[in-house]
Amino acid sequence: MTTWTPPVAPSHNAPLETKPRILTAEFGDGYSQRAGDGLNAIKRMAQLEFANISNADASTIVSFLETQAGYQAFTYTVPGDSTARKWIAREGWSRVPTGPSTSTVTVKIEQVFDL
């Protein structure tokens, strides 16, 4: 598995969203039971922004993401988190020119639990 080490750090600590998956069984009298959906019931997502970076660094980041093609997992440690996790960039990424020699790259990554 590939480990992603971007040429520059994201512009700020990425918000690390957590979304638990819960199974619920509801009964006629208002009573319900809940349980986690599977072994990995807590999924994380992060929005990374690399603002006003050189076009060369932006090209390196976009090239890596294109190589992973949105479905191949890579290992990455989100800034502010202490654990390397497996991620994919399913929702894609964007690159916006911000000057003659700078760009901003934004990517949303989501945690996966591949072997």
NORQUI-V147252 format. One record per residue. RES is the residue in three letters. SS is DSSP state (hx for helix, st for strand, lp for the rest). PSI is psi in radians with two decimals (NA if undefined). NEAR is the number of other C-alpha atoms within 12 Angstrom. Layout:
res->{RES | RES}
ss->{SS | SS}
psi->{PSI | PSI}
near->{NEAR | NEAR}
//
This chain:
res->{MET | THR | THR | TRP | THR | PRO | PRO | VAL | ALA | PRO | SER | HIS | ASN | ALA | PRO | LEU | GLU | THR | LYS | PRO | ARG | ILE | LEU | THR | ALA | GLU | PHE | GLY | ASP | GLY | TYR | SER | GLN | ARG | ALA | GLY | ASP | GLY | LEU | ASN | ALA | ILE | LYS | ARG | MET | ALA | GLN | LEU | GLU | PHE | ALA | ASN | ILE | SER | ASN | ALA | ASP | ALA | SER | THR | ILE | VAL | SER | PHE | LEU | GLU | THR | GLN | ALA | GLY | TYR | GLN | ALA | PHE | THR | TYR | THR | VAL | PRO | GLY | ASP | SER | THR | ALA | ARG | LYS | TRP | ILE | ALA | ARG | GLU | GLY | TRP | SER | ARG | VAL | PRO | THR | GLY | PRO | SER | THR | SER | THR | VAL | THR | VAL | LYS | ILE | GLU | GLN | VAL | PHE | ASP | LEU}
ss->{lp | st | st | lp | lp | lp | lp | lp | lp | lp | lp | lp | lp | lp | lp | st | st | st | st | st | lp | st | st | st | st | st | lp | lp | lp | lp | lp | st | st | st | st | st | lp | lp | lp | lp | lp | st | st | st | st | st | st | st | st | st | st | st | st | st | hx | hx | hx | hx | hx | hx | hx | hx | hx | hx | hx | hx | hx | hx | lp | lp | lp | lp | lp | st | st | st | lp | lp | lp | lp | lp | lp | lp | lp | st | st | st | st | lp | lp | lp | lp | st | st | st | st | st | lp | lp | lp | lp | st | st | st | st | st | st | st | st | st | st | lp | lp | lp | lp}
psi->{2.49 | 2.42 | 2.24 | 2.14 | 1.61 | 2.64 | -0.38 | 2.73 | 2.69 | 2.74 | -0.48 | 2.91 | 2.20 | 2.38 | 2.20 | 1.80 | 2.51 | 2.28 | 1.83 | 2.52 | 2.16 | 2.33 | 2.36 | 2.33 | 2.07 | 2.47 | 2.82 | -0.50 | 0.25 | -0.15 | 2.49 | 2.71 | 2.51 | 2.59 | 2.67 | 2.50 | 1.53 | -3.14 | -0.59 | 1.19 | -0.13 | 2.05 | 2.42 | 2.63 | 2.61 | 2.49 | 1.99 | 2.37 | 2.20 | 1.63 | 2.39 | 0.85 | 2.87 | 2.66 | -0.55 | -0.79 | -0.69 | -0.73 | -0.67 | -0.76 | -0.86 | -0.68 | -0.75 | -0.82 | -0.68 | -0.64 | -0.64 | -0.34 | 0.37 | -0.18 | -0.29 | 2.28 | 2.62 | 2.73 | 2.37 | 2.51 | 1.95 | 2.33 | 2.35 | -0.20 | 2.61 | -0.05 | 2.29 | 2.33 | 2.93 | 2.37 | 2.79 | 2.80 | 1.09 | -0.66 | 0.06 | -2.96 | 2.91 | 2.61 | 2.13 | 2.15 | 2.35 | -0.04 | -3.11 | -0.48 | 0.30 | 2.73 | 2.87 | 2.25 | 2.29 | 2.36 | 2.41 | 2.16 | 2.60 | 2.50 | 2.46 | 2.83 | 0.80 | 2.82 | NA}
near->{15 | 18 | 19 | 30 | 20 | 28 | 19 | 25 | 25 | 29 | 20 | 18 | 17 | 24 | 20 | 23 | 19 | 14 | 17 | 18 | 17 | 17 | 14 | 13 | 14 | 12 | 10 | 7 | 7 | 8 | 10 | 12 | 12 | 14 | 17 | 17 | 15 | 13 | 12 | 17 | 18 | 20 | 25 | 28 | 27 | 34 | 30 | 33 | 31 | 36 | 26 | 25 | 30 | 24 | 26 | 20 | 26 | 34 | 27 | 23 | 33 | 30 | 22 | 26 | 35 | 20 | 19 | 25 | 18 | 24 | 21 | 26 | 28 | 31 | 26 | 29 | 26 | 34 | 24 | 16 | 16 | 10 | 13 | 19 | 29 | 29 | 35 | 37 | 34 | 23 | 19 | 22 | 28 | 25 | 27 | 24 | 21 | 17 | 13 | 11 | 16 | 20 | 26 | 30 | 36 | 30 | 32 | 28 | 38 | 33 | 34 | 26 | 20 | 15 | 8}
//
